[in-house]
Amino acid sequence: MEVAGQPLVMKVGPGIADEAEGLRRLARVGGAPPVPAVVGADADLLVTTWVEQTHRTPAHEEMLGRMLANLHAAPWPEWGGGSSWIGGCRVSPAVGPDASAFYRSRFDQLAARCGMDEEVAQVTARLDELIPPGPPALVHGDLWWGNVLWGADGRPWLIDPSVHGGHPEEDLAMLGLFGDVPARTLRAYLEVRPLDDGWERRVDLFRLCPLLVHTVLFGGSYRRRAESVVSRLRSVP
């Protein structure tokens, strides 16, 4: 679609209003990955500017790390809130009083919808000891490689957010769920924003939510992956 010679993208589907607000929030964070500008949005239709893309480069990957670290430096006033959708899966935007309460509620609700209540309860019972202290940050919330565009301007762009107040490790863990996070991306991130000790042990924890989302939507192999994650988390020291 073009308007006055400018290429635009039109999108329909659930959560359009939430996605539009998420793009606006991300756009306001200085130094964060750029996002397409919202041209128009209503309950059923989102129109954004087009991002000219090119091949992924090492410079893109390094810049992504630095920009994600800048994004995660942006505060959020509460745990949760934000979008009611992760992709095509509805989630509760309820606010939790702390990180454990927020993630416990989200994990439990998703687990109930895919018949994994008992398994996931063994993880949520340990959240107070598994999640490190710290305030919530603005997170993209659905950060897999399909939602990263390699801009012809040399910058990595983000699309399709599910923004909320969450732990920064959530975005990094999901980014590695469907493809490795390049060493240069992680190195650049850590140069700007060091992670809490033991973050490697928490990757499974923060991958549980997207795996439960995919289990709700698709079942099959995603359920088996979620079960494997739960099994490993039960033995995390």
Summary of the structure (lengths in Angstrom):
residues: 237
radius of gyration: 17.5
end to end distance: 53.1
largest distance: 59.1
contacts: 779
relative contact order: 0.17
helix: 46%
strand: 17%
